[in-house]
Amino acid sequence: MDTKELLKKVRKIEIKTRRLSDNIFGGEYHSTFKGRGMTFSEVRQYQYGDDVRSIDWNVTARYNEPYVKVFEEERELTLMLMIDVSGSELFGTQGQFKREELTEIAATLSFSAMQNNDKVGLILFSDQVELFIPPKKGRSHILRIIRELLEYQPQSQKTSISNALEFLSGVMKKKAIVFMMSDFMDGGYEKTLRIVAKKHDLTGIRIYDRHEENIPNIGLVPMIDNETGQTAWVNTQSSSVRKAYAKHYQSMVVEFEALFHKNGAGTIHSRLNESYVKKLLNYFKSRG
């Protein structure tokens, strides 16, 4: 992708997702993800209806009239985006690859965070951490994240959710809002998930294509594994083959859902031909 085409794509995504964050997600994001607590702001004269427990007795005694302490929410938070860039994210039969949808969702969340003056960071992962962008504020920083999501070429096509979560634990010492986006076609990540979910506000967003759920009956066909590059001939006329595939796929989905919920983390399932906007809004409202 040349520079001109890349900038055009970045601008197109910015226009679409920023409109969403400005008009829809900004308020929902703010009400869903609270600040670290309340911090002292100022003292002012007591007004009718103020809570008497907030009276500052030292200032009241000094001026011989009641004054109250005013507190504000300590708003600044950090949003960490963890995006799977392995080979399986380049699959899609609905006119869009999974990775393209991940980019749009990540951009929408980033602009919502920016609107609330929060920092945003990025981790791109395969079976290793491919790229880490430390959390920062500002539009130019968000645009850099979008550019990387559009053009980054991973060194590996495989997936390790466990390695990505372990890296996050090492670099993020303070609590963060973490959105991990993947198809979650991986296993063996329960231990690292438990550690991350205990410290951070974690949500898993599973992006999938409807044709991944079941193999259609279309005869003997070659199938390429995007993560290994290997080709295998599969007899899709065999009902036992189709059932075995569907069972394996469903077991991975059930594991994702069960592990995240067991450890107090949220989940969102978004199919490529569905509206991720509705899915995000429903999720925010369910947590509000």
N, C-alpha and C positions, 0 to 999 in steps of 0.2 A: 504494500500500500504506500503510494507516494505521499509526500507531506501535504499537498493541497487536498487530496482526497481524505486524508486522515483528519485534517482540521475541519473539513466540511462535515464529516461524520460526528466529530466531537461537538460541533456547534448544533447539529440536528438533535443529538441526544440531550444537550444542555437545555435547549428550548423546550423539548417535550417534558423532561423530568423536572426541570425547575418550575414549570407551570404547575405540575402536580404537587410539588413540595410547597409552593407558595399558596395554592388554593385549597389543597386537601390535607396534606400530610403534616404541615408545620405544627398546627395546633394539636393534632393527634399525637405526634411524636413528643411534643413538650409535656402533654398530660400523662403519657405512658411512662416516660423515663424521667424520674424525679432526680433532683440534685442530691448532693451528699448530705444535706441537712440545712438547718437554719443558722445564719450568721448575723451578728449584731450590725445594725445599720446606723441608727441615730437615736436620740431622745427627743421627744416633743411633749408639748403640754397635753395633759389628760383631757380627753373628749368624752362626752356622754356615750356610754356603750362600750368603752374600752374595758378590757379584762383587768380587774384590779390586781391580778397576779403579775401583770407586766409593769407595775409601778416601780420606778427606780427611786428607792427611798433616800439614797444619798443626795441625788439631785433635788428631790422634793424638799428635803430638809434645808438645803442650801438656798433655795429660792422661795421657800415657804408657800409653795403651791404644788399640786401634784404633776409629776412628769412620768411618762411611760417609755419603756424601751421598745424600739421598733426593730423587728428582725426581718430579714429577707432570705429567700431560698438561695442557697449556694448552688447556682445553676450549672456552672461549667462542668461538662462531662466529656468523656472520650468515647467515640464510636470507632470500633475496629471491624473492618470488613475482611473476612477470610473467604477467598474465592478459589474454588477448584478449577484449575486450568489443564487438567489431564485430558487424555485423548477422548474420553467418553463425552466431554462437554462439547465436542464438535459434531454431535449427532442432532438431527432434527428433521421431521418430515412435515412440519406445519408451516413451511415457508420461513422458518427462523431456527437457528441453532440455539442450543441451550445456553452457550456462552454469551450470545447476543442478549438474551433475556436477563441473564445474570448481570450484565453490564448496565442495563436499564434500571434494574432494581437497585443495584449498588449506587448508581447516580442519584436516584430518587431519595434514597436514605441519606446520602451525603449532603445533598442540598437542604434536606430537612434539618440535619444536624447543623449545617452552616447558618441556617435561619435562626437557630437557637444558640448561636455563638459557641458551639461545641467543636472540639478537635476531631479530625477524622484520620484514621490510619488504614493501611492496606497490607494484607498478606496474600500473595498468590502462591498456591501450593499444588504440587503433583504428589509424587511419593517423597518429595523433598520440598523445602521452602525455596521457591523460585525467585521471589522478590519481596522485600519488606520496605515499605515506606512509612517512616515514623509519623505519629499523629501531629497534625498542624491545622491551623485555621486558614480560611480564605478561599475565594473563588479560584484563584490561579492554582492553588493546591488541589482543589477538587477536579479541575480540568486536567491536571497531570494524572490523577488517578484514572479518569475516564480514558485518557490516551493510552495508558499502560494496559488497561483492560481490553482495549480494541486491538492493539498491535503486538502485545507481548507474545513471544514464541517460546514456549516451555522447553526445557532441556530434556524432560522426561514425559512420557505419555501415561505413566502409571499413577496410582493414587495411594496415599497414606494419610488418612484423617488423623490417626494417632500422632504421627510426626508433626503435623501442622499444629495440633493442640499443645503438644509439648513445647514447641517453639514459642507459641503465644504465652505460655506460663513463664517462660524464661525472660521475655522482653517486656511484659506488662505487669509491673509490680503493684499498681493501683487498680482498683475496680474499674472496669470498662463495660460499655454496652457492646456485645459481640454478636454479629450476624455471620454465621457460617453458611455459605451457599455451595451446594454440591448436588449430585444425584444420589450420594451416599451409598454407592455400590461398593462398599468396603466393609470390613469387619475388624474386630480386635481393638476397638478404640474405647472400650468401656472405662478402663482405669484412668486414662488421660482426660476423658470427658468428665468424669466425676470430680477430678481436681479442678478443672477449669470452671465447671458449673458452680462449684462451691464458692469461688472467688468472684466470678464475673456474672453479669446478666446476659446469659447465653440464649440465642435462638438459632435453630437450624432451619434453613429454607431449602426444601428439596424440589429441584426443578427436574421435570421428566417429560418425556414424549409418550403419547398414548400407545404408540407402536412398540415401546419397550416392555409394556406390561404382558403382552401375549404375542406369540409368533403366529402369523396367519398361515393358513394351509395353501401354500403356493408351490408345492412340489420340492424337488431337490435343488437347493440354492447354496451358493457360496456366501459365507458370512465372515466378515473381517472384524476382528477384535481391535478397536481403536487404541487400546492401551498397550497391546503386545504386538500389533501389526500382523498377527497370524491369521491365516484363512482356513476355515473348516467348512466342508460340505455337510449340510444339514438336511435331513429328510423331513420337511415340515408336514408331509402327509401323515406321518406317524403321530397318532394321538398321544402316545406315551411320551414322545419327545416334547410335544407342545405342553403337556401337563407338567413334565419335569422342569421345563424352563419357567413356566408360570409359577410353580411352587417355589423355585429358587429365588425368583425375583421378589415374590411376595414376602419371603422370609427376610430379605434384606430391608424391605420397607417396614415390616413389623419390628425388626431389631432397632432401626433408627427411631421409630416412634416410642418404643418402650424404654430405650436407654435414655433418651432425652427427658421424657416425662418422669422417669424414676429418679433422675437427678435434679429435678426442678427447673429444667430448661424448656423453652417454648419450641413449638414446631409449626411450620407452614408447608403445605404441599401445593405446588403450583404447576399445572400442566401447560404446555406450550400454547395450546389453543384456548386457554382460559385467561381471564383478566387478573393479572397479578395485583392490579390496583385494588380490586375488591378484596383479594386475599389479605393484603397488608392492612387495609382499613378495618376489616373484621377482626384481625389479630390485635391491632392497637385498641379497638373498642372493647374487646374481651378482657384486656388487661387494665383498662382505664378505671 
